[in-house]
Amino acid sequence: MFGEEISEELREEVDILPETDLMNQRCIPATFNLLHFIAWRPDPSQLKPLPPGSAKFSLKDISRFSEIEKEYEKHHK
């Protein structure tokens, strides 16, 4: 990409643009559409969900996570 020569096709496209638009610019304006996809499918090797009630702390206490972590480490050393 960088350091490659500009293709003849691109040179022809640029020649169509009015020179006044590009005279004071260091780049050619361009618009790109990017698509991102993510996929997932179940697999027997994936971890199974834990049973309800097996959590070490409630998600409502997430704002106190560092405090809870210290308490947990103190009791489980």
MIDOSE-1310 file (N, C-alpha, C; in nm, 2 decimals, decimal comma, always signed):
residues 77
mfge	+0,08/-0,12/+0,00/+0,00/+0,00/+0,00/+0,09/+0,12/+0,00; +0,17/+0,15/+0,10/+0,25/+0,26/+0,11/+0,38/+0,23/+0,03; +0,43/+0,32/-0,05/+0,55/+0,30/-0,13/+0,52/+0,24/-0,26; +0,40/+0,20/-0,29/+0,37/+0,14/-0,42/+0,34/+0,25/-0,52
eise	+0,36/+0,23/-0,64/+0,33/+0,33/-0,74/+0,18/+0,34/-0,76; +0,14/+0,46/-0,80/-0,01/+0,48/-0,82/-0,04/+0,41/-0,96; -0,15/+0,34/-0,96/-0,19/+0,27/-1,08/-0,24/+0,37/-1,18; -0,23/+0,33/-1,31/-0,28/+0,41/-1,42/-0,43/+0,44/-1,41
elre	-0,50/+0,34/-1,36/-0,65/+0,36/-1,34/-0,67/+0,47/-1,24; -0,60/+0,48/-1,13/-0,62/+0,58/-1,03/-0,58/+0,72/-1,09; -0,47/+0,72/-1,16/-0,42/+0,85/-1,22/-0,53/+0,90/-1,31; -0,60/+0,82/-1,39/-0,70/+0,86/-1,48/-0,82/+0,92/-1,40
evdi	-0,86/+0,85/-1,29/-0,97/+0,90/-1,20/-0,93/+1,04/-1,14; -0,81/+1,06/-1,10/-0,77/+1,18/-1,04/-0,77/+1,29/-1,15; -0,73/+1,26/-1,27/-0,73/+1,36/-1,38/-0,87/+1,41/-1,41; -0,97/+1,34/-1,38/-1,11/+1,38/-1,40/-1,15/+1,49/-1,31
lpet	-1,09/+1,49/-1,18/-1,13/+1,59/-1,08/-1,07/+1,73/-1,12; -1,14/+1,83/-1,09/-1,10/+1,97/-1,12/-0,97/+1,99/-1,04; -0,87/+2,05/-1,11/-0,74/+2,08/-1,05/-0,75/+2,17/-0,93; -0,84/+2,26/-0,93/-0,85/+2,36/-0,82/-0,88/+2,29/-0,69
dlmn	-0,96/+2,18/-0,69/-0,99/+2,12/-0,57/-0,87/+2,05/-0,50; -0,78/+2,01/-0,58/-0,66/+1,93/-0,53/-0,54/+2,01/-0,52; -0,53/+2,13/-0,57/-0,41/+2,21/-0,57/-0,36/+2,24/-0,43; -0,44/+2,27/-0,34/-0,40/+2,31/-0,20/-0,42/+2,19/-0,10
qrci	-0,44/+2,07/-0,14/-0,46/+1,96/-0,05/-0,34/+1,86/-0,06; -0,32/+1,79/+0,05/-0,21/+1,69/+0,05/-0,27/+1,55/+0,03; -0,40/+1,54/+0,02/-0,46/+1,41/+0,01/-0,58/+1,42/-0,08; -0,63/+1,31/-0,12/-0,75/+1,30/-0,21/-0,86/+1,25/-0,11
patf	-0,97/+1,33/-0,10/-1,08/+1,29/-0,01/-1,14/+1,16/-0,06; -1,17/+1,07/+0,03/-1,23/+0,94/-0,01/-1,32/+0,89/+0,10; -1,42/+0,82/+0,07/-1,52/+0,76/+0,16/-1,51/+0,61/+0,15; -1,51/+0,54/+0,26/-1,51/+0,39/+0,26/-1,63/+0,34/+0,34
nllh	-1,68/+0,23/+0,30/-1,78/+0,16/+0,38/-1,71/+0,03/+0,43; -1,71/+0,02/+0,56/-1,65/-0,09/+0,63/-1,76/-0,18/+0,69; -1,74/-0,31/+0,67/-1,84/-0,41/+0,72/-1,76/-0,50/+0,82; -1,82/-0,52/+0,93/-1,76/-0,61/+1,03/-1,86/-0,72/+1,06
fiaw	-1,81/-0,84/+1,07/-1,89/-0,95/+1,10/-1,83/-1,03/+1,21; -1,92/-1,09/+1,30/-1,87/-1,18/+1,40/-1,97/-1,30/+1,40; -1,91/-1,42/+1,42/-1,99/-1,54/+1,41/-1,96/-1,63/+1,53; -2,06/-1,70/+1,57/-2,05/-1,79/+1,68/-2,14/-1,91/+1,66
rpdp	-2,09/-2,03/+1,70/-2,18/-2,14/+1,69/-2,14/-2,23/+1,81; -2,24/-2,30/+1,87/-2,22/-2,38/+1,98/-2,12/-2,50/+1,95; -2,04/-2,53/+2,05/-1,95/-2,64/+2,04/-1,94/-2,72/+2,17; -1,93/-2,85/+2,16/-1,93/-2,93/+2,29/-1,81/-2,90/+2,38
sqlk	-1,70/-2,84/+2,32/-1,59/-2,81/+2,41/-1,60/-2,68/+2,49; -1,71/-2,60/+2,46/-1,73/-2,48/+2,53/-1,78/-2,51/+2,68; -1,74/-2,41/+2,77/-1,79/-2,43/+2,91/-1,94/-2,42/+2,92; -1,99/-2,50/+3,01/-2,13/-2,50/+3,03/-2,16/-2,39/+3,13
plpp	-2,28/-2,33/+3,13/-2,32/-2,23/+3,23/-2,32/-2,29/+3,37; -2,28/-2,21/+3,47/-2,29/-2,25/+3,61/-2,43/-2,25/+3,66; -2,47/-2,33/+3,75/-2,61/-2,34/+3,80/-2,64/-2,20/+3,87; -2,77/-2,17/+3,87/-2,81/-2,05/+3,94/-2,77/-2,05/+4,09
gsak	-2,73/-1,93/+4,14/-2,69/-1,92/+4,28/-2,55/-1,96/+4,31; -2,47/-1,99/+4,21/-2,33/-2,03/+4,23/-2,23/-1,91/+4,22; -2,28/-1,79/+4,20/-2,19/-1,67/+4,19/-2,13/-1,64/+4,33; -2,01/-1,59/+4,32/-1,93/-1,55/+4,44/-1,98/-1,41/+4,50
fslk	-2,03/-1,33/+4,41/-2,09/-1,20/+4,45/-2,19/-1,16/+4,35; -2,28/-1,07/+4,39/-2,39/-1,02/+4,30/-2,34/-0,91/+4,21; -2,40/-0,91/+4,09/-2,36/-0,81/+3,99/-2,40/-0,67/+4,04; -2,50/-0,66/+4,13/-2,54/-0,53/+4,18/-2,43/-0,47/+4,26
disr	-2,33/-0,55/+4,31/-2,22/-0,50/+4,39/-2,09/-0,48/+4,30; -2,11/-0,47/+4,17/-1,99/-0,46/+4,08/-1,91/-0,33/+4,11; -1,98/-0,23/+4,15/-1,91/-0,10/+4,18/-1,82/-0,11/+4,30; -1,84/-0,21/+4,38/-1,75/-0,24/+4,50/-1,66/-0,35/+4,47
fsei	-1,63/-0,38/+4,35/-1,55/-0,50/+4,31/-1,41/-0,51/+4,38; -1,34/-0,40/+4,38/-1,20/-0,41/+4,44/-1,21/-0,44/+4,59; -1,31/-0,38/+4,65/-1,33/-0,41/+4,80/-1,37/-0,55/+4,82; -1,46/-0,61/+4,74/-1,50/-0,75/+4,75/-1,38/-0,84/+4,72
ekey	-1,30/-0,80/+4,62/-1,19/-0,89/+4,59/-1,09/-0,90/+4,70; -1,06/-0,78/+4,77/-0,97/-0,78/+4,89/-1,03/-0,87/+5,00; -1,16/-0,86/+5,03/-1,22/-0,94/+5,13/-1,21/-1,09/+5,09; -1,23/-1,12/+4,97/-1,23/-1,26/+4,92/-1,08/-1,32/+4,94
ekhh	-0,98/-1,24/+4,90/-0,85/-1,28/+4,91/-0,81/-1,30/+5,06; -0,85/-1,21/+5,14/-0,82/-1,22/+5,28/-0,87/-1,35/+5,34; -0,99/-1,40/+5,30/-1,06/-1,52/+5,36/-1,01/-1,64/+5,29; -0,95/-1,64/+5,17/-0,92/-1,76/+5,10/-0,77/-1,77/+5,07
k	-0,69/-1,73/+5,17/-0,54/-1,74/+5,15/-0,49/-1,87/+5,21
